[in-house]
Amino acid sequence: MISPATANRRFSMMRAFLATEAAGGIILIAAAGIAMLVANSSLATSYFQTLHQDLGGLTLLHWINDALMALFFLLVGLEIKREVLDGQLARWSDRLLPGVAAAAGVAVPAAIYATLNWEDPTGLRGWAIPAATDIAFALGVLALLGQRAPTSLKIFLAAVAIIDDLIAVLIIAVFYTSQIDLAALAGAGLGLVVLVLLNRRGIIALWPYLLVGAVVWYFVFRSGIHATLAGVAVAMTVPLMRTPGRPDDRLSPLTRLEHGLHPWVAFAIVPLFGFANAGVALQGFLPRDVLAPVPLGVALGLFLGKQIGIFTAVFALVRMGLAERPLGASWRQVYGIALLCGIGFTMSLFIGGLAFGDGSHQNDAAKLGILSGSIASAIAGYFLLRTTPRQVV
């Protein structure tokens, strides 16, 4: 049984988390729009040349996607660990509804994409692009609705997106890793062992975890596994202090690191990633190109696959008596949230780059699908929730 004090603390932490993510999502929307404008203006040449400028052996785009985004994945890992140990996913009963919904929201979009690209082995590599939900973008749209959506729906959306991120991380690790340097991987493993020992010895200073974590990132980068996954691995070793009466001590290294990273990730790193990756030069693309298997598969996977998978899963679990509908929410509102889960921006762009390579025609085509599917999901979800009565009978 959860005490009222613990429940209130969890709610306050979740409310602060949602507020930060929502504000960051609005900035991300703006950054993506600016990127599209710049990529199709007289500044396009400078935009693309700057992104591919060599800096210390890596292009600026690679520094953003491989290094800065490792901090995004570090934050994702911290959020997952906290929610599982001491948050909205702490009990199996809490995990069932968002967990099944997230799994269905990954499987159905992937199936739609794979069906349209089955005869093209190259195109089929992008099957996971429409499988991800962008929590910042989705919460940013939800924030525009004010109090029209009950808090329970916002928490449900955040839980689905967090589990969705975990599935996406596993997909990247398993399906988008080709050649592995075992010596470098062993170095990364040794670094993680050191981090676990620091945890077990009760070290609460952050700098040892960050210092060794940087070493782990370097070895993961050299190993052939995508370097951002180091962020999730390091996050799992950061201690979450849980003393009696204070299950999530604010002096906890995990809590301090999470709160410290949130503003930087939400207001700088993710918008910068969006600006660097959302720009697509539309010159040379014909209207029929949007209906090619790759962009169409991504767009339909996000717009149709997400809403079908998530809403069907929630409806089935509630009807079978295995879960309860989010408190105070109507089925129309649940459907609106399922629509918003079709916003796949950040993680979809990230997976698209892994699947097809940055700068490739296929990746640009996938970006068109990501943008069209995400925008359609955002508009449809917003207006459905906007026109839904606040009072639920």
N, C-alpha and C positions, 0 to 999 in steps of 0.2 A: 504494500500500500504506500503510495507517494504522499508525503506530508504536504499541507497547503503551502508552507514556506518554500519547499522544493519546487512545487508546481509553479508558483509565482515567479521564482527565480528563473526557471526554464523558459517560461513565457516571456519574461523581460529580455532574456538573452536572444530568444528567437525574434522578438519584435525589433531589437536593435539590428540583428543580422538582416532581417527583411528590409529595414529602412536603408541600410547601406547598400545592399544589393540592388534595390529598386532605383536609388539615385544613380548608382553606377550604370545601371541598365539604360537609363535615359541618356547619359553621356555616351554610352556605347552606340546607341541608335544614331546620335548626332555624328559621331566619328565615322560610322559606316557611310552615312549620307555624304559627308564631306569627301571621303575617299572616292566614292563613285563620281562626284562632280570633278575632282581633281584629275582622275584617270581619264576623263573624257573632255578635258579642257586643254588650253595651250600649255599648261604646267605638266602634262602627262609625261613628257620625256624626262623632265627633271625628277618627277615622282618615282618613276621606275628605275632610273639610273641611280638615284640616291639609295633606294632599297637594295640594289645589287652592288653597292660600293663595298670594296674589300676593306675590312678592319681587323687586323691581327689574324689573318687566315680564314676568317669567316665573313660573309656578307652581313650588312646591317640587318637584312631580313632574317638571316639565320640566328643572329644574336637575339633578336626579338623572339623568334619562334622556339629556339632551343634553350636559351639562357633565361630571359625574362619570364617566359611562360613556365619555366620550372618553378618559379615562385607562385604562379597561379595554381599549379598542380600541388605544390606544398600546402597552400591554403585549402585546396579541395581535400587533401588527405587529412588535414587537421580537423576540418568540418565533419568529415565522415567518422573519424575516430571519436570526436566528442559526441556526436549524435548517437552513435552506437553504444558508447559506454555510459553516457550521462545526459541524453537528450531525447528528442522525439522518436528515436529508433532504439531506445534502451531495452524495450521488452519485445518479445517475439510477436505479441499481439499488436504492437505499434508498427512493426515492420511489415506485417502481412499485406495490408491494403496498398501502401505505396510501393512495396516490393514487387508484388504481382503486377501492379499497374505499370511500373517502370519496365519490367521484363517484357510485358506485352507491347509496350510502347517502343521497345527496341526490335522485337521480333517481326511485327507486322510491317513497319517501314522497310526493314531489310528485305523482307520477302517481296514486297512490291517492287523495290529497286532491282532485286535479283531477277525477277520475272521479266522485266523489260530489257535487261542487259545479259540475259543468259547466254546468248550466242556470241558475245564479245568478251573474250578473256580479259582484255585490258580494261574495258568498261566495268567488268564485274568486280574489279579490285575496289571499287568505290562503294560496295554494298553497305558499309557501316556509316557512310556519310549522313544519311537521314535518320540514324538511330539515336542521335544525341539531342538533348534539350538544353538550351542556353538559359540558365537560371537567372542571370542578371538581366538579360533582354526581356524574358517573360515577366519577371517581377517589376521591371520598369514599366511595361504596358499595364500591369495590374495596378501599379501605383497611380496611374492616370485616372483610375476609377474611384479613387478615394475610399469611402466607406461602403460602396455598393457591393463589394465582395466580403463575406465574413472572414474573420481572421483564420478560422479553421481551414478555409480553402487555401489561403496563402501558405499556411503551414504544410498542408497536403502537397501543394505545388513544390515547395522547397524540398520536402522529403522525397518526392518522386524524382526531382532533378538531381539531388545528391546521390541517390541510388543509381540513377541513370549515369552520372559521372563515374561512379565506381565501375559499372559495366563497361563504359567506354574505355576506361583505363585498362581493364583486362583485355578488351578487344585489341587495343593498340599493342599491348605487350605480346599477345599471342599471334595476331594476324599481320601486324605491320613491322615485324622484326625479321630481317632476312639473314644476314651473316653475323655471327657472334664471335668476338675476340674473347676467348676463354680466360686469357691472362688478365685482361682489363676487367672482365666480369668478376674474377676472383678478387681483384683489388677493391671493387665496389662492395663485394660481399664482406671483405675484411673490415671495411669502413663501417658497414652496418652492424657488424659484431661489436665494434668499439662503441657505437651509439647505444646498442642494447645494454652493454656493460655500464655505460654512464647512467642509463635509466635505472638499472638494478641497484646501483650504488647510491641512488638518491640525489644525484647531481641536479640542481635546479637552475643553475646559471645557464643562460641561453647561448652564450658565445661558444662553448665547446660543441654543442649540437650544430650550430651554424657553420663553424669551422670545418668539422669533420664532414658535415653535409655537403659543403662545397667540394671536398675531395671525392666524395661519393658521386656527385654530379659529374666531375671530370672523368672518372673511370667508366661511368655508365655511358657518357658521351663517346668515349673511345671504344666501348664494347660492341657498338652496333645497335644496341637497344636504344630507343629514342630517349634522349637525355632528360626530357621532362618527367619521365617516370621515376627518376631519382627523387623528385620532390615528394611524390606519394610515399615512396619507401622510407624516406627520412622522417616524414610526418608520423609514421606509425611508431617511431622510437621516442618521440618527444613526450615527456611524462605529463599525465593528467592527474594532479593531486586530488585525492578524494578522501578527506578527513571526516570523521563523524560530525554530522550536523552541517557540514559544508562540502557536499559532494563534488563541487567544482570550484575549488579555491581560486580566487582571483589572482593569487600569487603563483598559481600553477604555470609552469613553462609553456604548456600548450595554450592556455588561455591568453597569456601575455603575448605570445608569438602570433596567435590568431588575430587578436585585437590590433596588434601592430601592423600586420600585413594587410588587413582588410582595406584601409583607405588607399594604400598604394596600388593594390591589385584592382580594386573597383574603379578608382578614379584616374589611374595612370596606365598600368600595364595592360589591362584588357582593352581599354579604348585605343591604346597605341597598337595593340595587336589587330584590332578591328580596322584601324586606319591603314595599317600596312598590308592587310590581307584582303580587304573587301573591294579594293579598287580593281575594276575590270574594264578594260578598254572595249567598248561596244562596237568600235569600228571594225568591220569585217564580219560581224555577226548578223545573220539575216533572221527575220522573224521565225522562219521554219527551223532554225538552229535550236531555238528554245524547246522544240518538240522532239529533239534528238533523244535517244535512250538515256544518256547520262543525266542531262539537266531535267528531263521529264521524270525520270526515276527518282531523283533527289526531291524535286518539287512535290510530286504525288506522295512520296514516302513521308515527307514532313507534314503536308497538309491533310492527306487522307489517312495515312498509316498511323500517325500518332493519335488522332482523335478516335479512330476505330479501335485500336489496340487498348488504349488507356480507358476509354469510357466503357467498352465491353467488359474489360477486366473488373472495373469497379462495380458495374451493374450486376455482373454474375456473382461476385463475392457477397454483395449485400443481399441479393435475392436468395442465395443459398444459406444465409444466416451466419456466414463466416466472418463478416466485418460489418461495421456500421458506416453509414454515409457521414461525411464530415458534418459536424454539428452546425445546425442552422442553415444548411445549404440545400437548395432545391436541385432536382436532377438537371434542370436547365443550366444552373450555375456550375455543376460538376462537368457538364458537357462543354461549357465555356472554358473551363480550366484545361480540359483535354485538348481543346483547340489551341490554347496558348502554349501547350507543351510541344506543338509543332514548330515553335521558334527554335531552330537548331544552330543558330549563328556561330558562336565562338568555337565550340567543339567540332561542329560540322566542317568549318573552314580548316580547322587543324587536321582533321582526319583526311580531308580532301587533299591537302598538301602532301600527306604521307602516302596516300594511295596513288596519286598521279604525278607528283613532283611540282615544286613551285615554278610558275611561269609556263607550264605546259598548256596546250590548247584544251586538253581534257579537264585540267584543273580549273581553267577559266570557265569552261562550260558548266562544271559542277557548281562554281560560285554563282552562276546565273540561276541554277536550280535552287541553291541555298537561299539566295536573296528573294526569289519569287515565292518559294514555299514558306519561308519565314514571314515575309510581309503579308501573304494571304492569311496565314494562321493568326498573326497579330491583329489584323483588321477584323477578321471574322470573330475571333475570341473577344476582342474589345467591344464590338457592337452587340454581340449576343449578351455579354455581361452588363453592358451599359443599359440595355433595354429590359433587363430582368428586374422585377419589383424587389425592393429591399426586404420587405417583410415576407417571410416564408411561412406558409400555413402547414 
